[in-house]
Amino acid sequence: MIIYYADHHAKHNCSGEIKDGELKPCFENPTRATSIETSLKQAGYNWQPPVHDFGTSPILAVHEADYINFLKSAWNEWQSIGRSGDIFPLCWPGANMRRDVSPRNIDGKIGLYAFDSGTPICEGTYTVAYQGAQCALNAAQALLDGHNRSFAFSRPPGHHAMPGQYGGYCFMNNAAIAAQHLRTHGKERIAILDVDYHHGNGTQAIFYDRSDVLVINIHSDPVDEYPYFMGHADETGSKNGEGYTLNLPLAKGTDWQAYEPTLQSALNRIEDFKADALIVSFGADTYKDDPLGHFKLERGDFTKIGKMITGLQLPTATILEGGYAINDLGENVVAMLTGLKNA
């Protein structure tokens, strides 16, 4: 298995996030990646930084240009008006408010491009998000180059990033960027399987009206959990994409007994789709002790997930998403890779 590591990740190190009405330390912080690095090293894995820079073209294939330009310039604009702390939105355009006129100043722009208040931007955010996207692109390219398995671990995650908005700690949708790269370079049908605790609303939005990319999410029911406003079972795609989105929401407290048949249903759908390659959005926040999740999966269950996915016998690029039980995160990732590698 070829592994890519976004080794500049620590440059995105914001001071806090707004959660439960308070400014709290960021759950998504550099210790996530260093925990994985330590455990991979102990397990005998080797990795490399993204060896090829594909530029912004593959990113712009799934994200709006105005949005990416905003991410690139936001910190400098923020500093230019004398601000020094992390960037949070002031207001959003709600129902019956206009989005077609872009605000001139940074406060207005943030509200246009952010969809939550828990995702700060700080000095290194764009650089780190960009390298994370390159990590995912290198993992996708590895499949095109003949590798059967690849893994990209970076932070922040990506699956909540919409075509033109950020949130849920996510700025660039790494899984979608990787999937589109495979499509651009000749793979006809791509499946994306998202096994993060939270629904990958951004990935769904990007491919919702397309039939060439099947998007399946197994996640906590959005009537109870973030992102709340997407991820319901009746969202199945639109236009040409009708039937190519599958949402499998599960209740809080879900354990392996309930999770396994749901995963098997997802894998059956991927087999029926006859995918040429698979992108896995892997979040370890389904772990029983994750502070931001309420499923009850054990560490060994991640190995089972990996083995079941490998049973599809598809070229598979796995992209890291969530997982916030820092002391256990690295070993949980190793458990998943063990299943992917050894099945």
CORVENVEN-V31658 format. One record per pair of residues at least 12 apart in sequence whose ideal C-beta (glycine too) atoms are under 6 Angstrom apart, sorted by the first residue. I is the first residue (numbers start at 1). J is the second residue. D is the distance in whole Angstrom. If there is no record, write none. Layout:
i=[I & I]
j=[J & J]
d=[D & D]
//
This chain:
i=[1 & 1 & 2 & 2 & 2 & 3 & 3 & 4 & 4 & 4 & 4 & 4 & 5 & 5 & 6 & 6 & 6 & 6 & 7 & 8 & 8 & 9 & 9 & 9 & 9 & 10 & 11 & 11 & 11 & 12 & 12 & 12 & 13 & 14 & 14 & 14 & 14 & 15 & 17 & 17 & 18 & 18 & 19 & 27 & 28 & 28 & 31 & 32 & 33 & 35 & 35 & 35 & 36 & 36 & 36 & 38 & 39 & 39 & 39 & 43 & 50 & 50 & 50 & 52 & 53 & 54 & 58 & 58 & 58 & 59 & 59 & 61 & 62 & 62 & 62 & 62 & 63 & 64 & 64 & 67 & 67 & 70 & 70 & 71 & 71 & 72 & 74 & 75 & 77 & 78 & 86 & 86 & 87 & 88 & 88 & 89 & 89 & 89 & 90 & 90 & 91 & 92 & 113 & 114 & 115 & 115 & 116 & 119 & 119 & 119 & 129 & 129 & 132 & 132 & 133 & 133 & 133 & 135 & 135 & 136 & 136 & 136 & 136 & 136 & 137 & 139 & 139 & 140 & 140 & 140 & 140 & 143 & 143 & 143 & 144 & 148 & 149 & 149 & 150 & 151 & 152 & 153 & 156 & 157 & 157 & 157 & 157 & 158 & 158 & 158 & 158 & 159 & 159 & 159 & 159 & 159 & 159 & 159 & 160 & 160 & 161 & 161 & 162 & 162 & 163 & 173 & 174 & 175 & 175 & 175 & 175 & 175 & 176 & 176 & 178 & 178 & 179 & 179 & 179 & 182 & 187 & 187 & 188 & 189 & 189 & 189 & 190 & 190 & 191 & 191 & 191 & 191 & 191 & 192 & 192 & 193 & 193 & 194 & 194 & 195 & 195 & 196 & 196 & 196 & 196 & 197 & 197 & 197 & 197 & 197 & 197 & 198 & 198 & 199 & 199 & 199 & 199 & 199 & 200 & 200 & 201 & 201 & 203 & 204 & 208 & 208 & 208 & 209 & 209 & 209 & 209 & 210 & 211 & 211 & 211 & 214 & 214 & 215 & 216 & 216 & 217 & 218 & 218 & 218 & 219 & 219 & 221 & 224 & 231 & 233 & 233 & 235 & 246 & 248 & 252 & 254 & 255 & 256 & 263 & 275 & 277 & 278 & 278 & 279 & 280 & 281 & 281 & 282 & 282 & 283 & 283 & 283 & 284 & 284 & 284 & 285 & 285 & 285 & 287 & 287 & 289 & 290 & 290 & 291 & 292 & 299 & 299 & 302 & 302 & 302 & 303 & 303 & 303 & 306 & 306 & 306 & 307 & 307 & 310 & 310]
j=[149 & 341 & 142 & 147 & 150 & 47 & 151 & 50 & 135 & 138 & 139 & 152 & 47 & 153 & 131 & 132 & 135 & 154 & 49 & 128 & 131 & 33 & 128 & 154 & 155 & 30 & 124 & 127 & 128 & 124 & 125 & 128 & 30 & 26 & 86 & 120 & 122 & 86 & 118 & 120 & 117 & 118 & 118 & 324 & 156 & 169 & 326 & 155 & 155 & 326 & 329 & 330 & 153 & 330 & 333 & 330 & 330 & 331 & 334 & 334 & 134 & 135 & 138 & 138 & 134 & 137 & 137 & 177 & 181 & 133 & 177 & 180 & 176 & 177 & 180 & 206 & 163 & 163 & 164 & 113 & 164 & 109 & 113 & 126 & 171 & 126 & 121 & 123 & 106 & 106 & 120 & 122 & 121 & 117 & 120 & 110 & 111 & 114 & 107 & 111 & 111 & 111 & 165 & 166 & 165 & 167 & 167 & 166 & 167 & 169 & 171 & 172 & 154 & 174 & 172 & 174 & 177 & 152 & 154 & 152 & 174 & 177 & 178 & 319 & 181 & 152 & 317 & 178 & 181 & 182 & 317 & 277 & 315 & 317 & 185 & 315 & 316 & 340 & 317 & 318 & 319 & 320 & 169 & 169 & 170 & 321 & 322 & 170 & 172 & 173 & 174 & 175 & 194 & 200 & 202 & 203 & 281 & 321 & 201 & 202 & 173 & 202 & 202 & 205 & 206 & 202 & 319 & 192 & 203 & 279 & 281 & 319 & 203 & 206 & 279 & 317 & 192 & 213 & 279 & 277 & 276 & 277 & 276 & 212 & 275 & 276 & 213 & 277 & 214 & 270 & 273 & 275 & 278 & 215 & 279 & 216 & 280 & 217 & 281 & 218 & 282 & 281 & 283 & 321 & 322 & 220 & 283 & 285 & 286 & 293 & 295 & 219 & 226 & 217 & 219 & 222 & 227 & 231 & 217 & 281 & 227 & 230 & 215 & 245 & 237 & 238 & 241 & 238 & 239 & 240 & 241 & 241 & 240 & 241 & 244 & 244 & 273 & 245 & 246 & 266 & 247 & 248 & 262 & 266 & 231 & 249 & 249 & 252 & 247 & 247 & 249 & 247 & 269 & 262 & 294 & 295 & 296 & 301 & 308 & 314 & 315 & 314 & 316 & 317 & 318 & 319 & 321 & 318 & 336 & 321 & 322 & 323 & 323 & 329 & 332 & 322 & 323 & 324 & 325 & 332 & 325 & 324 & 325 & 324 & 324 & 332 & 335 & 332 & 335 & 336 & 335 & 338 & 339 & 336 & 339 & 340 & 339 & 343 & 340 & 343]
d=[4 & 5 & 5 & 5 & 5 & 4 & 5 & 5 & 5 & 5 & 6 & 5 & 4 & 6 & 5 & 5 & 5 & 3 & 5 & 6 & 5 & 5 & 6 & 6 & 5 & 4 & 3 & 6 & 5 & 5 & 5 & 4 & 6 & 5 & 5 & 4 & 4 & 6 & 5 & 6 & 5 & 5 & 6 & 5 & 5 & 4 & 5 & 5 & 5 & 5 & 5 & 4 & 5 & 5 & 5 & 6 & 3 & 5 & 5 & 5 & 4 & 5 & 4 & 6 & 6 & 5 & 6 & 6 & 5 & 5 & 6 & 5 & 5 & 6 & 5 & 5 & 6 & 5 & 4 & 6 & 4 & 6 & 5 & 5 & 6 & 5 & 5 & 6 & 4 & 6 & 4 & 5 & 4 & 6 & 6 & 4 & 5 & 4 & 5 & 6 & 5 & 5 & 6 & 6 & 5 & 4 & 4 & 6 & 5 & 5 & 4 & 5 & 4 & 6 & 5 & 6 & 5 & 4 & 5 & 5 & 4 & 6 & 4 & 5 & 5 & 4 & 4 & 4 & 4 & 5 & 5 & 6 & 4 & 6 & 5 & 5 & 6 & 6 & 5 & 5 & 5 & 4 & 5 & 6 & 5 & 4 & 6 & 5 & 6 & 5 & 4 & 6 & 6 & 4 & 6 & 5 & 5 & 5 & 6 & 5 & 4 & 4 & 5 & 5 & 6 & 5 & 5 & 6 & 6 & 5 & 5 & 5 & 5 & 5 & 5 & 6 & 6 & 6 & 5 & 5 & 4 & 5 & 6 & 6 & 5 & 5 & 5 & 6 & 5 & 5 & 6 & 4 & 5 & 5 & 5 & 5 & 5 & 4 & 4 & 5 & 6 & 6 & 3 & 4 & 5 & 6 & 6 & 4 & 5 & 4 & 6 & 6 & 5 & 5 & 4 & 6 & 6 & 3 & 5 & 6 & 5 & 4 & 6 & 6 & 6 & 6 & 5 & 5 & 4 & 6 & 4 & 5 & 5 & 6 & 5 & 5 & 5 & 5 & 4 & 5 & 5 & 5 & 6 & 6 & 6 & 6 & 4 & 6 & 5 & 5 & 6 & 6 & 6 & 5 & 4 & 5 & 4 & 5 & 6 & 6 & 5 & 4 & 5 & 5 & 4 & 6 & 5 & 5 & 6 & 4 & 4 & 6 & 3 & 6 & 4 & 4 & 5 & 6 & 6 & 6 & 5 & 6 & 5 & 5 & 5 & 6 & 5 & 5 & 4 & 4 & 5 & 5 & 4 & 5 & 2 & 4 & 4 & 4 & 6 & 4]
//
